[in-house]
Amino acid sequence: MEADVRGHEVRGIDHEGARGAWLRGEAPQELVLSDGTRLWLEPAEQGRVEWRRRDELEGRARRRSTGEASELAGDFAGYVTVRTRSEAAWLRVIADWCTTEAGRLERELAATR
């Protein structure tokens, strides 16, 4: 198996030649690819949940579909699956809470009439 410039194992490959290399951080939020770009799931707090790939040299991030993110991740595709499912579950919890709170507010309003 190949190694990147830091000596980490390089796994998987995409059509552009970048490969999933390692997860970054204690609570991994980004997958570092072998070309130095980073892949992460933009959380709901930012407006729209979507996979992004950032190139530090270009200073910009590009949107990627879940399928593209999985392909880019190579052997780390399981990470993409888990992060996507986790974010979807979190959004469902938030939606349930919002529904409950909306109902409470409507009941309080109805009680004041």
N, C-alpha and C positions, 0 to 999 in steps of 0.2 A: 504494500500500500504506500502511496506517496505521502510526503510530509510537506507542510507549508513552511513559510519562512521562519515561523516560531517553533518548528519541530512538532506541531500537532498533526495527528493523522488527518488526512483529507479523504472525505467520503462523498460519494454521489457525484453527479455532474449534471449541468443543465446545458441547454443549447448554446449559451454564451460562454461556456467554459468555467464558470464559477461553481464552486462546490461548497456544501455545508462543511464547516471546519470545526467549530466549537461553540458552546453556549456561553454567553457573556454574563457575568455577575453572579452573586450569591443566590438571588432569586431570578433565575434567567428570564429576561424579557426580550433578549435579542439573540439571533443566531448569526454569528460572524461567518461570512463566506470566505473562501480561499483567496478571492481577489481583493479582500479588505472591505467590501461592502457589508452592510448589515441588514438583516431581515427581521421585522418585528410586526406585531399586530397592534395597530393604532386603536386604543381603547375608546369606548363609547363616550367618555368625557370630552373627547376631542370633536365630537359631532357625528362622525360616521365611523363604524368599525370596518377596518380594511387592513389588509396586509400591505406593508410598505417595504421598499428596498432603498436604502440610503447610501449614497456615495459621498464620503467625507470630502474628497477632492473637488467634486462638482458642487458640493454644498446643497444638494437637493435630494428629495426623496420622490420615488415614483411608486404609484399604486401597482399592486399585483393581485391577481385573483388568488383564491385559496388554492386552486389547482397549480398555478404558476409557483406559488410559495412552496407548495409541497414538492414540486419538481426541483426547484432551486435547492431545497433542503437535502435532497438525496437521501442518505441513510438516516438523516434527522427528520424525515417526513413525519414520524410519530409525534415529534415536538409540535409541528404545525397542526396536526389533528387534535392533540390535547389542548393547545392554546385556543384553537377555534371553538372546540366544544365547551371549554371553560368560560369563554367570553359569552357564548350563547346562553349557557346556564345562568350566568350572572345577570344578563339582561332580562331573563325570565323572572328571576327573583325580584329585580327592581320593578318590573312591570306589575308583578303581583302586589308589591308594597304600594305602588302608585294607585292601583285599583282599590285597595283596602282604604287608603287615605282619602281618596276621592269619595268613596261611599260614606266614610265617617263625616266628612265635611258636608255632604248633602243631607245626612241625617240631622246634623247640628242645625243646619239652615232650616230644615223642615220643622224642627222643634221650636224655632223662634217665631213661627207664624201663628 
